Amino acid sequence: MRLSCTIYSAITLILFSNIVLYASGTPERSPMWNQTWTDRLKADLFVKYDKFARPTQHFNSTVVDFDITILYIDVDDFRSTVTVNGWTYHQWTDDKLKWDPAKYGNIQHIHVGNHEVWQPDVLLYHRNRFFSTSGTAGTVEHYGDTSCIISHDGQVLWVPPSQFIGLCDLDMRLWPFDTQICTLTFGSWTYHGEQIDLRLGKTQEMEMRFVKNAEWTLLDLAKKREAVTYSCCPDPYINLKFTMTLKRNSALYCSILLMPATAIVFLVLVTFWLPPQSETKISVAACTVLIIAVFLAYFGVKVPLTTNPPLIVYFYSGCLCLVTISLILSIIVINITKRTYCKPLPRNIRLCLLSWPGRLLGLSDLISVIESRRPVPGQELRGKLTEESTTNSTSNISDDGDRQNIISPTKNTTQLEWILAGTAINRIAFVLFCLILATMAIVYIS
């Protein structure tokens, strides 16, 4: 009982002392930290703020301005994707974040974290894969973690650094001198056009700060707004399309691919101008086949497996087929011209080659030699009567510098006619190969 009275007296004394101090005007104890006008404003704005609720009445639409400033572009040929790095411009009005500057120290705008306010869910359609800037799998984060600027009238400005990896249907037909057109389509993932009115931002005429890429050049950037109605939903959805025209920088490829192609064409054609009995033709053709095989292996590493392969791959493949054919023809011609024939050349072929077609093929010198060695009719008659007596009349001839034989004039003429036929095959093949290679080059260039 005595303890209770003591406690009651102490409490009464403390209350009486506080009343006396307050009545005498003694200041209250100062706060534990210095609160600013910004602190008071943010405390009042976000005390009951729900960042997951659209910041307007449900029957009103939220106008969102959206635009991209492209800084860097890269294209992955094997994945058929385009990667765009840049700045993304967002601006909208948040009716729940308005205040009177006169009541808060004349504050016109404040900076808040992007995770503190409602944001429009504007995402890239047709993206390549789910990725996250923090490396977390299974999430889609196109935008960097930067602050928003809020004005006193509720305007919210958010310009984060961004990276988009979108799918692009690449046309590799003219690789490596191709021009690709890639489209990035943006839109709200859950809100239709009556809820979020997505518009192209006021930065359409912003100066592009494009960083030059070693492989790609941005030729044009077209922007388009359209409303799309899907079969699942009656309300239209607003899409913003950014169409980029990209050209591959092919200066290096000219030295890597075009100059060797010119050399390969020369090697294919030069085999037909070597002497018909020269075995060097086989060596040149075999080396050309090896060179083309190396380039085709290089294309297998650089070019993806598509349904529409580049024309230059077809060109090198065609050259490989032509070289193989030229190798076969070279073996045939060498076999024709080096064998010793007793049977003369067929009469129709001989008459054709000794007349104007042969001279048109540039065989005039060889035709003159054959005609000069042709025996006169009197000698042919004596040869039939005496048979062996004409064999004493011999002459030394040269077989294209490979060997010298002592044969009768009739046999020498027969061998020269077969050499004439082999040379004619070379010249006709040269003309045909020139036409084929010219056609392939025109088709590739066009």
Secondary structure, DSSP 8 states (H G I E B T S, - for coil): -HHHHHHHHHHHHHHHHHHHHHHTT------SS---HHHHHHHHHSSS--TTS-SS-TTS-EEEEEEEEEEEEEEETTTTEEEEEEEEEEEEE-TTS---GGGTTT--EEEEEGGGS----EEESSBSS---TT--TT----B---EEEEETTSEEEE--EEEEEEE-----TTTTS-EEEEEEEEEESS--TTTEEEEE-TTTT--------SSEEEEEEEEEEEEE--TT-SS-EEEEEEEEEEEE--HHHIIIIIHHHHHHHHHHHHTTTS-TT-THHHHHHHHHHHHHHHHHHHHHHHS---SS--HHHHHHHHHHHHHHHHHHHHHHHHHHHHS--SS---HHHHHHHHSHHHHHTT-HHHHHHHHHTS--HHHHHHHHHHTTGGGG--EEEEETTTEEEEE-HHHHHHHHHHHHHHHHHHHHHHHHHHHHHHHHHHHHH-
